[in-house]
Amino acid sequence: MSKAPYLLGVDGGGTKTVAVVGSGEGQVLGYGRAGRGDIYAVGSDALDEIERAVRDACAMADIGPERVGFGAFSVAGADWPEDFTYLQQSFVARGLARSATVTNDAIGALAAELPEGPGVIVVCGTGAATGARGGRGEAWHSSFWQQGQGSVDLGVQTLRAICRADLGIGDATSLTRRVLNHLGMESVEETLHQFTRRGGRPPEQLATLTPLLLDEADHADPVARRIVRRHGSALGDIAAAAARRVGILDQPFPLFLSGGVLRHSSPILRAAIVAQVKAVAAKARYEKSSSEPVLGALTMAMQASDGPPDANQLKRMRQTKPPDEFFATVESIAVSSEPTRDRSEYTQSRLGDA
């Protein structure tokens, strides 16, 4: 099949959906953004959000979706075989691309960092996902093997810790002051009431506590450090399992860490993940995430269209990608919620020791 004149890449996640339209030469021509793209979280509304992002990207590129030859959809909710079939048929039926390929969002994130070859990626944002690719191109994603991780779970653990401290059955923690100040609450009981009463705050709002948790872990609060290190070890366990599933556990491979939580300035969570992986995969090497997942989806569309993109196409794609602020969330969980010292050298040394 000849190279399509226009290609589409979509990253649909638990918080937002991003779509980019590109040329066969790798130039990004348009982009769009919408809401949650996870069919398990919001049902068929996810398809509406994905379509909205695609149509906005096409409008910016001044084309109709019918002119998109290949579309690669890297989406949360592409978990089981029936999901892939449902999503692929839905995207084609909605006219979003003449030919659509569907993959889990963890695999798209890995393609953004590593278009070819063996590797593992851990994505930790609102939720968590892990993807791996073996030496022969075989892929594995964590899907429902990985549950209860990400910023929402870290927020839940933070609330649980201050409740235990308030009851006197857990260690006192500086998290209590930080959480009450952040939420504008007078007491731990008021906070607990707000998140557990009928009609109260949705548990997803607990994700905003994650930066506070990472701050206090970095400021040596023992309770916060235990939570963060335990979470990192759990993420590392899944990453090691992913490497084992694709047959690279005893081989050299890059380990990428991506997502809003892992962009926080504190190195503790990242170091815990790396240490846990290297305990069973000594040849793994930590690689800093440097690309947006939607570019991985566009890379896969390029591969489907005309084979693996060359270095010039990949360079052109990165040069014309949307601006960084386009990807930012309304309430970023990546940036520390209070001023902290410059710890770039400290971060690298901690990860190196891991």
C-alpha positions as CSV (number, residue, x, y, z in Angstrom):
1,M,0.0,0.0,0.0
2,S,1.3,3.5,-0.8
3,K,2.2,5.9,1.8
4,A,-0.8,7.7,3.2
5,P,-0.7,11.5,2.8
6,Y,-1.9,12.1,6.4
7,L,-1.3,10.0,9.5
8,L,-3.0,10.1,12.9
9,G,-1.7,9.4,16.4
10,V,-3.9,9.3,19.5
11,D,-3.0,8.9,23.1
12,G,-6.2,8.3,25.2
13,G,-5.6,8.2,28.9
14,G,-7.4,8.3,32.2
15,T,-7.2,12.1,32.4
16,K,-7.0,13.4,28.9
17,T,-6.9,12.5,25.2
18,V,-4.4,14.0,22.8
19,A,-4.5,13.6,19.0
20,V,-1.9,14.7,16.4
21,V,-2.1,14.7,12.6
22,G,1.1,14.4,10.7
23,S,2.5,14.0,7.2
24,G,4.3,10.9,5.9
25,E,7.5,12.9,6.3
26,G,7.0,13.2,10.1
27,Q,5.8,16.8,10.3
28,V,3.0,17.5,12.9
29,L,0.3,19.5,11.1
30,G,-2.4,19.7,13.8
31,Y,-3.3,18.6,17.3
32,G,-6.3,18.4,19.5
33,R,-7.2,17.6,23.1
34,A,-10.3,16.3,24.9
35,G,-11.3,14.5,28.0
36,R,-10.9,10.9,29.4
37,G,-10.3,8.3,26.7
38,D,-10.7,5.1,28.8
39,I,-13.7,3.0,28.0
40,Y,-13.5,1.3,31.4
41,A,-13.7,4.6,33.2
42,V,-16.4,6.5,31.2
43,G,-17.8,3.9,28.8
44,S,-18.8,5.1,25.3
45,D,-18.2,8.7,26.3
46,A,-14.5,7.8,25.8
47,L,-15.2,7.3,22.1
48,D,-16.8,10.7,22.0
49,E,-13.8,12.4,23.6
50,I,-11.4,10.6,21.3
51,E,-13.4,11.6,18.3
52,R,-13.5,15.2,19.5
53,A,-9.7,15.3,19.9
54,V,-9.2,13.8,16.4
55,R,-11.6,16.2,14.7
56,D,-9.9,19.2,16.4
57,A,-6.5,17.9,15.2
58,C,-7.8,17.5,11.7
59,A,-9.4,21.0,11.7
60,M,-6.1,22.5,12.8
61,A,-4.4,20.6,9.9
62,D,-7.2,21.9,7.6
63,I,-8.2,18.4,6.5
64,G,-11.2,16.1,7.1
65,P,-10.7,12.8,9.0
66,E,-11.6,10.9,5.7
67,R,-8.2,12.0,4.4
68,V,-6.3,10.2,7.2
69,G,-5.0,7.0,5.8
70,F,-3.5,5.3,8.9
71,G,-4.5,6.0,12.5
72,A,-2.8,4.5,15.5
73,F,-4.8,4.7,18.7
74,S,-2.8,4.1,21.9
75,V,-5.5,4.1,24.6
76,A,-6.2,3.2,28.2
77,G,-8.9,0.6,28.1
78,A,-7.4,-1.4,25.3
79,D,-6.8,-4.3,27.7
80,W,-8.5,-7.5,26.5
81,P,-8.8,-8.9,22.9
82,E,-12.5,-7.9,22.7
83,D,-11.5,-4.3,23.6
84,F,-9.1,-4.1,20.7
85,T,-11.8,-5.4,18.3
86,Y,-14.5,-3.0,19.7
87,L,-12.2,0.0,19.6
88,Q,-10.8,-0.7,16.1
89,Q,-14.3,-1.1,14.7
90,S,-15.6,1.9,16.5
91,F,-12.8,4.2,15.2
92,V,-13.3,3.1,11.6
93,A,-17.1,3.3,11.9
94,R,-16.8,6.9,13.1
95,G,-14.6,7.7,10.1
96,L,-11.6,8.7,12.1
97,A,-9.2,6.9,9.8
98,R,-9.4,4.6,6.8
99,S,-7.3,2.0,8.6
100,A,-6.9,1.9,12.4
101,T,-4.5,0.1,14.7
102,V,-5.2,-0.1,18.4
103,T,-2.7,-0.7,21.2
104,N,-2.6,-0.2,25.0
105,D,-1.4,3.3,26.0
106,A,1.6,1.8,27.8
107,I,2.9,0.4,24.4
108,G,2.4,3.8,22.7
109,A,4.3,5.4,25.5
110,L,7.2,3.0,25.0
111,A,7.1,3.6,21.2
112,A,7.6,7.3,21.9
113,E,10.8,6.6,23.8
114,L,12.0,3.6,21.8
115,P,10.5,3.1,18.3
116,E,12.2,-0.3,18.0
117,G,14.0,-2.9,20.1
118,P,13.7,-4.3,23.6
119,G,12.7,-2.1,26.5
120,V,10.3,-1.5,29.4
121,I,8.4,1.6,30.4
122,V,6.6,2.5,33.7
123,V,3.9,5.2,33.3
124,C,2.7,6.6,36.6
125,G,0.1,9.4,36.4
126,T,-3.5,9.3,37.5
127,G,-3.2,5.5,37.3
128,A,-0.2,3.3,36.4
129,A,0.6,1.2,33.3
130,T,3.6,-0.8,32.3
131,G,4.6,-1.9,28.8
132,A,7.5,-4.0,27.5
133,R,8.8,-5.1,24.1
134,G,11.1,-8.0,23.5
135,G,13.9,-8.6,21.0
136,R,11.7,-10.0,18.4
137,G,9.0,-7.3,18.7
138,E,6.7,-9.2,21.1
139,A,4.9,-6.9,23.4
140,W,3.2,-7.1,26.8
141,H,1.2,-4.5,28.8
142,S,0.2,-4.7,32.4
143,S,-3.5,-4.0,32.0
144,F,-5.5,-5.4,34.9
145,W,-2.5,-7.3,36.2
146,Q,-1.5,-3.9,37.6
147,Q,-4.1,-2.4,40.0
148,G,-4.2,0.2,42.7
149,Q,-1.2,2.3,41.6
150,G,-0.8,5.9,40.5
151,S,-1.6,9.2,42.0
152,V,-5.1,8.3,43.1
153,D,-3.8,5.4,45.1
154,L,-1.0,7.5,46.6
155,G,-3.6,10.0,47.7
156,V,-5.6,7.3,49.3
157,Q,-2.6,6.0,51.2
158,T,-1.8,9.6,52.3
159,L,-5.3,10.0,53.7
160,R,-5.1,6.7,55.4
161,A,-1.7,7.6,57.0
162,I,-3.0,10.9,58.5
163,C,-6.1,9.0,59.8
164,R,-4.0,6.4,61.5
165,A,-1.8,9.1,63.0
166,D,-4.8,11.0,64.3
167,L,-6.2,7.9,66.0
168,G,-2.8,7.3,67.6
169,I,-2.3,3.9,65.9
170,G,0.2,5.2,63.4
171,D,3.2,7.4,63.5
172,A,2.8,11.1,63.6
173,T,3.6,12.7,60.2
174,S,4.1,16.1,58.7
175,L,1.6,15.0,56.1
176,T,-1.2,16.0,58.4
177,R,-0.4,19.7,58.4
178,R,0.3,19.7,54.7
179,V,-3.0,17.9,53.8
180,L,-5.2,20.1,56.1
181,N,-3.6,23.3,54.7
182,H,-3.9,22.1,51.1
183,L,-7.6,21.2,51.5
184,G,-8.6,24.0,53.8
185,M,-9.8,21.6,56.5
186,E,-9.8,22.2,60.2
187,S,-9.3,18.5,61.2
188,V,-8.5,15.1,60.0
189,E,-12.1,14.0,60.8
190,E,-13.5,16.8,58.6
191,T,-11.2,15.6,55.8
192,L,-12.2,12.0,56.2
193,H,-15.9,13.1,56.3
194,Q,-15.5,15.0,53.0
195,F,-14.2,12.0,51.1
196,T,-16.4,9.3,52.6
197,R,-19.8,10.9,53.1
198,R,-22.7,10.5,50.7
199,G,-22.3,13.1,47.9
200,G,-18.9,14.0,49.2
201,R,-15.7,14.6,47.2
202,P,-14.8,12.0,44.6
203,P,-11.8,9.9,45.5
204,E,-10.1,11.1,42.3
205,Q,-9.5,14.4,44.1
206,L,-7.2,12.6,46.4
207,A,-4.7,12.6,43.5
208,T,-3.9,16.2,44.4
209,L,-2.3,15.0,47.6
210,T,0.4,13.2,45.7
211,P,2.8,16.2,45.3
212,L,2.5,16.8,49.1
213,L,3.4,13.2,49.8
214,L,6.4,13.3,47.5
215,D,7.5,16.7,49.0
216,E,7.3,15.3,52.6
217,A,9.1,12.1,51.6
218,D,11.9,14.3,50.2
219,H,11.9,16.3,53.4
220,A,12.6,13.0,55.3
221,D,9.2,12.4,56.9
222,P,9.4,8.7,57.8
223,V,5.7,7.9,57.1
224,A,5.8,9.6,53.7
225,R,9.1,7.9,52.8
226,R,7.6,4.4,53.6
227,I,4.6,5.0,51.4
228,V,6.6,6.3,48.5
229,R,9.3,3.6,48.7
230,R,6.6,0.8,49.0
231,H,4.8,2.2,46.0
232,G,8.0,2.4,44.0
233,S,8.9,-1.2,44.9
234,A,5.4,-2.3,43.7
235,L,5.8,-0.5,40.4
236,G,9.3,-2.0,40.0
237,D,7.9,-5.5,40.6
238,I,5.5,-5.1,37.7
239,A,8.2,-3.7,35.5
240,A,10.4,-6.7,36.2
241,A,7.5,-9.0,35.5
242,A,7.0,-7.2,32.1
243,A,10.6,-7.8,31.2
244,R,10.3,-11.4,32.1
245,R,7.1,-11.8,30.0
246,V,8.9,-10.6,26.9
247,G,12.1,-12.6,27.6
248,I,14.6,-9.8,28.4
249,L,15.0,-10.1,32.1
250,D,18.6,-11.3,31.8
251,Q,19.5,-9.0,28.9
252,P,20.5,-5.3,28.7
253,F,17.4,-3.1,28.2
254,P,16.4,0.5,28.9
255,L,13.9,1.2,31.6
256,F,11.9,4.4,31.0
257,L,10.0,6.1,33.7
258,S,7.2,8.4,32.5
259,G,4.0,10.2,33.6
260,G,3.2,13.2,35.8
261,V,4.0,11.6,39.2
262,L,7.4,10.5,38.0
263,R,8.2,14.1,36.8
264,H,8.1,15.4,40.4
265,S,11.4,16.7,41.5
266,S,11.9,14.1,44.3
267,P,14.0,11.2,43.2
268,I,12.7,8.8,45.9
269,L,10.0,7.1,43.9
270,R,12.1,6.8,40.8
271,A,15.0,5.4,42.8
272,A,12.8,2.8,44.4
273,I,11.5,1.6,41.0
274,V,15.0,1.3,39.5
275,A,16.3,-0.5,42.6
276,Q,13.5,-3.1,42.5
277,V,14.0,-3.8,38.8
278,K,17.8,-4.0,39.0
279,A,17.5,-6.4,41.9
280,V,16.3,-9.1,39.4
281,A,17.4,-7.5,36.1
282,A,21.0,-6.4,36.7
283,K,21.5,-5.3,33.1
284,A,18.6,-2.9,33.1
285,R,19.6,0.8,32.7
286,Y,17.5,3.7,33.7
287,E,16.6,6.2,30.9
288,K,14.9,9.5,31.5
289,S,11.6,9.9,29.7
290,S,12.0,12.6,27.0
291,S,9.0,12.3,24.7
292,E,5.2,12.6,24.8
293,P,3.2,9.3,24.4
294,V,1.1,10.6,21.5
295,L,4.3,10.8,19.5
296,G,4.7,7.1,20.0
297,A,1.2,6.6,18.5
298,L,2.2,8.8,15.5
299,T,5.3,6.7,15.1
300,M,3.3,3.5,15.0
301,A,1.0,5.1,12.3
302,M,4.2,5.9,10.3
303,Q,5.3,2.3,10.7
304,A,1.9,1.0,9.6
305,S,2.0,3.3,6.6
306,D,5.5,2.9,5.2
307,G,7.6,0.9,7.6
308,P,9.8,2.1,10.5
309,P,10.4,5.9,10.3
310,D,14.0,7.0,9.7
311,A,16.0,9.4,11.9
312,N,15.0,12.5,9.9
313,Q,11.3,11.7,10.2
314,L,11.6,11.2,13.9
315,K,13.6,14.4,14.3
316,R,11.0,16.4,12.3
317,M,8.2,15.0,14.4
318,R,9.9,16.1,17.6
319,Q,10.7,19.5,16.2
320,T,7.0,20.2,15.2
321,K,5.3,18.6,18.2
322,P,2.7,20.6,20.2
323,P,4.1,23.0,22.8
324,D,4.7,21.7,26.3
325,E,1.9,23.7,27.8
326,F,-0.6,21.8,25.5
327,F,0.1,18.6,27.4
328,A,-0.1,20.1,30.9
329,T,-3.0,19.0,33.1
330,V,-5.3,21.6,34.8
331,E,-4.0,20.5,38.2
332,S,-0.5,19.3,37.6
333,I,0.7,16.5,39.8
334,A,4.2,16.7,38.4
335,V,5.4,19.9,40.0
336,S,6.2,20.1,43.7
337,S,3.6,22.1,45.5
338,E,6.1,24.2,47.5
339,P,9.5,25.6,46.6
340,T,12.3,23.0,46.9
341,R,16.0,23.2,46.4
342,D,17.7,22.4,43.1
343,R,18.4,18.6,43.4
344,S,19.3,17.7,39.8
345,E,22.7,16.3,40.8
346,Y,21.2,14.6,43.9
347,T,18.5,13.0,41.7
348,Q,21.1,11.6,39.3
349,S,23.3,10.3,42.1
350,R,20.4,8.5,43.8
351,L,19.3,6.9,40.5
352,G,22.9,5.9,39.8
353,D,23.2,4.2,43.2
354,A,20.0,2.3,42.5
